[in-house]
Amino acid sequence: MIRRDGPIVQKSLAFSAALIKYCEFLSEEKKFVISNQLLKSGTSIGANVFEAQYSESRIDFIHKIKIAQKEANETLYWLILCDKMGFKIDQGAKDILNEILAILSKIIVTSKKNLN
């Protein structure tokens, strides 16, 4: 299982904090719809990672991590759209999201191997 001080938890929290600030900027620019979508999907990553720590089984754990992965991919979509619209997010935040996606993929692969 995941530790609260583990890298995926820390990166999810760091990303959420950066994303909240970015969404505040988008709201100031009157981009409310995209800001809300981005805020929901981006902060959901960490929420699902936290929830996975208290899963009922290994299968439930994998399911929750897969949801976090889906939310991370949706967040990536919204960030690409923002970029296309000329609203750039800090490169560091993009890097953290890419690291989160890589870690989530690794957790899923490893967890599936450990099912047997």
C-alpha positions in Angstrom: 0.0 0.0 0.0 1.0 3.7 -0.2 2.6 5.6 2.7 1.3 9.0 3.6 4.9 10.4 3.3 5.4 8.4 0.0 6.3 10.1 -3.3 2.9 9.8 -4.9 1.2 11.4 -1.9 3.7 14.2 -1.7 3.6 14.9 -5.5 -0.2 14.8 -5.5 -0.3 17.4 -2.7 2.3 19.6 -4.4 0.5 19.4 -7.7 -2.9 20.2 -6.1 -1.5 23.3 -4.4 0.0 24.6 -7.6 -3.2 23.8 -9.5 -5.4 25.6 -7.0 -3.3 28.8 -7.5 -3.5 28.3 -11.3 -7.3 27.9 -11.2 -7.5 31.1 -9.2 -5.7 32.8 -12.0 -8.0 31.3 -14.6 -11.0 32.5 -12.5 -9.6 36.0 -12.5 -9.4 35.7 -16.3 -13.1 34.8 -16.3 -12.4 31.2 -17.5 -14.7 29.8 -14.9 -15.8 26.6 -16.7 -12.3 25.4 -17.5 -11.1 26.5 -14.1 -13.8 24.4 -12.4 -13.2 21.3 -14.6 -9.5 21.5 -14.0 -9.8 22.0 -10.3 -12.1 19.0 -9.9 -10.0 16.6 -11.9 -6.7 17.8 -10.7 -7.4 17.7 -7.0 -9.3 14.4 -7.4 -5.9 12.7 -8.2 -4.6 13.1 -4.6 -8.0 12.4 -3.1 -8.2 9.1 -4.8 -4.6 8.3 -3.9 -5.5 9.0 -0.2 -8.6 6.9 -0.5 -6.7 4.0 -1.9 -4.7 3.8 1.3 -7.8 2.6 3.0 -9.0 0.2 0.4 -10.8 -3.0 1.3 -8.7 -5.3 -0.8 -5.9 -5.3 -3.3 -8.4 -5.2 -6.2 -10.1 -2.2 -4.6 -6.7 -0.5 -4.2 -6.0 -1.0 -7.9 -9.4 0.3 -8.8 -8.9 3.5 -6.8 -5.4 4.0 -8.2 -6.8 3.6 -11.7 -9.4 6.3 -11.0 -6.5 8.6 -9.9 -4.8 7.8 -13.2 -8.0 8.6 -15.2 -8.3 11.9 -13.3 -4.6 12.7 -14.0 -5.2 12.0 -17.7 -8.3 14.3 -17.7 -6.2 17.0 -16.0 -3.6 16.7 -18.6 -6.2 17.2 -21.3 -7.5 20.4 -19.6 -3.9 21.7 -19.2 -3.2 21.1 -22.9 -6.4 23.0 -23.7 -5.3 25.9 -21.5 -2.0 25.9 -23.2 -3.7 26.1 -26.6 -5.7 29.0 -25.4 -2.6 30.8 -24.3 -2.9 30.2 -20.6 0.4 28.5 -19.6 0.9 26.7 -16.4 4.2 26.6 -14.7 6.5 23.9 -16.3 7.2 22.6 -12.8 3.6 21.7 -12.3 3.5 20.0 -15.7 6.6 18.0 -14.7 5.0 16.9 -11.4 1.8 15.8 -13.3 4.0 13.7 -15.7 5.8 12.2 -12.7 2.4 11.4 -11.1 1.2 9.6 -14.2 4.4 7.6 -14.4 4.2 6.6 -10.7 0.5 5.7 -10.9 1.2 3.5 -13.9 4.0 1.7 -12.0 1.8 1.2 -9.0 -0.9 -0.4 -11.1 1.5 -2.7 -12.9 3.3 -3.7 -9.6 0.0 -4.2 -7.8 -1.4 -6.4 -10.6 1.7 -8.6 -10.4 1.3 -9.0 -6.7 -2.3 -10.2 -7.0 -1.1 -13.7 -7.6 
